[in-house]
Amino acid sequence: MWGTWWAWDARLTSELILFFLYVGIMALEASIDDAKRAARACAILALVGVVNIPIIHFSVEWWNTLHQPASITRAAKPAIHPSILIPLLTMAVAFKLYYVTVLLMRMRSDILEREKHTTWVAETFQARAVK
């Protein structure tokens, strides 16, 4: 299989479907002028795409696939040596914390952008300017 640019593997194919859903969400959002209607339509399409997540995860167990089964979350013990497992888990936790921080900052920015003509936003910025 090495050197093959594409194989109809279960995980690869389900990831391709997820990619198409992602591109579809971006195209759908760009095609609707009203931001609230676009957000609602994209949210519905994203909920449809969430169905694909368990399929991707369990594809290596359900079908004969090229990918190996889980290495970290085995019932007995992880198949990865602790010298690799500890830094891997440390960086995974650090990345998740970074992701949540950036996500909250982006959400705050989006909310302020959408509501910039409301009184509560003006009052919030006036209160901060006084301090």
N, C-alpha and C positions, 0 to 999 in steps of 0.2 A: 504494500500500500504506500510505502514511502515513495515520494516523487510523483504521486498521482494528485492532480489538482482538485479533483472532486470525487467523492465516493458517496453513494446514497446510503450513508450510515444514519441510524436513527437519531443520534444526537446532533449530527451536522445538519440534517434536514429540519429538525425541530428548531434549531438555532436559526436556520435560514428563514423559517416562517416567522420567528420572533423579530428578525431583522426587517422583514417586509412589513410587519405590523408597526415597528418603530418608524420606518420611513413613511408609512401611511398616516401615522399620527402627525408627523411633521408636515406632510402635504395637506392634511385636513385642516390643521391649524392655520396654515398659510392661505388656504382657499376661502376661509370665512372671514368677512370683514369685522363683524361684531365680536369683540373679545369674549364676552360672556357666553354667547352661543358657541363660539369655537372651543372654549374651555369645556363646556358641557359635552359637546360632540366628541372631543378628544378623550374625555374621561370615560365615556361609554365605550369607545374603541379600546382604551387601555384596560378596562374591566374584561372585555372579550379576550384581550391578549394575556391576561393573568392566568387563564385556563391553561395556557401553553407552558407555564413555569413548572408545574409538577411533571408534565410530560417530558420536558427536558431533563429534569433531575432523575426521574426513574427510568429513563430510556435505556440506560446501560443494564438495568436489572430485568426489564420487560422483554427486550429483544436482544438477539445476538448482535453485538456491536464491536467496533474496533477499540472503543475506549475502555479503560479499566474501571472496575467498581470503586466505591468509596475507599479512601485510604485513611482518612482521619476519623470518621464517625462509624467505625466498625463496632460491633457489639462486644467483641472480646477486648482488643486493644489496638491502637493505631498501628498501621504498617510503616509509619515513618519514624526514623530514628529521632530521639529527643533533641539532638543537636540541631536538627532542622525544624522539628515540630514547634519548639518553644519560640524561636524567632518568627516563624510563620504565623502562629497564633497572636503573638504580640503585635505584629504589623497589621494583621487582620482587624484586631480591636482598635488600633490607632487609626486605621483608614476609616473604619465605621464611625468613630468619633469625629474625624475630620469631615466626613460626608454629612453627618447630621448637622454639624456647625455650619457648613456652607449652605446646606439645604434651608436651614432656618433663616440665614442671612438673605438668601434669595427670595424666600417666601415673604419676608418683611419688606424687601424692596419691591416685589410685585404688588403687594397689598397697598403700599404707599403710592405706587404709580397709578394703580386703578382708582384709588380713592383720593387723589390729589386735589380734587375740587370740593371736597367735603369739609365741614367745619371742624370735625375732630382732628383732621390732619393739620389744619392751620393752627388750631389751639396747641397741638403737641409741639409743633415747631416754634411757636411763639414762646411757649413755656421753656423750651430748651435754649432759646436765644437769650432769655432773661437770665438764666443761670450762668 
